[in-house]
């Protein structure tokens, strides 16, 4: 009996609210550092270097904050990450990133366009002004900024976010509430932590499903990395916008772009509905950490 319940022991010491508070404290410290870096380095308030450095420091601070908690719990990171899939499995699931990117673009415009006509200032602030330019246009300093942003956005963020949200929180809440509510709440939290809540919620939902289906956290991490790399590349080549958004800018779609958006929506929205319909969480689902456990509290 004790061996059967062994996977639950670390998560009896890990509380979801404690972990979320730890994340919020990290965000508060990050905010103070970000403000101070802008005060020291920025001349006009639009310098990208403070954003890049602070973005990297966020994950360093979070690691320092959460490591003692995880160490005391006796959590097995190997068990949390699950199995290492075959290369063929990686290749098959990494293709999911392309419909997810298309869904992201479609949802972005379906929210931005009508909201821009109703509340243009709010739409620009929420969808454009709040998003820090990933790739600055030119300048010697931008090489450092680009390297820092690439490291943070493509490498660190996917690993930390998947480990924290899909790995720790989803597992903890799976024990507490069962898989359906755990997937919903962890995906909702993931959405709230990002600018585009609807798109990020669906993205988190899909990655949660794949984590449980493949029994490996490496699959969601890989898809997350590929997603962020493509997003980084899209901004770098300035697609679909003609130039990187500046303060107070707005997005105008050409007729051909509008038709392309509608065509993509007709295809991708039914795909998203089908994904949810065919993969609706069941109470009996187990995350990899609990795959061999026979009892749920």
Secondary structure, DSSP 8 states (H G I E B T S, - for coil): -HHHHHHHHHHHH--HHHHHHHHHHHHHHHHHHHHHHHHHH-SSS--HHHHHHHHHHHHHHHHHHHHHHHHHHT--HHHHHB----HHHHHHHHTHHHHHHHHHHHHHHHHHHHHHHH-HHHHHIIIIITS--SS-SS-THHHHHHHHHHIIIIIIHHHHHIIIIIIIIHHHHHHHH-HHHHHHHHHHHHHHTSS-HHHHHHHHHHHHHHHHHHTBHHHHHHHHHHHHHHHHHHHHTT-SSSS---TT------HHHHHHHHHHHHHHHHHHHHHHHHT---TT---GGGTT-----
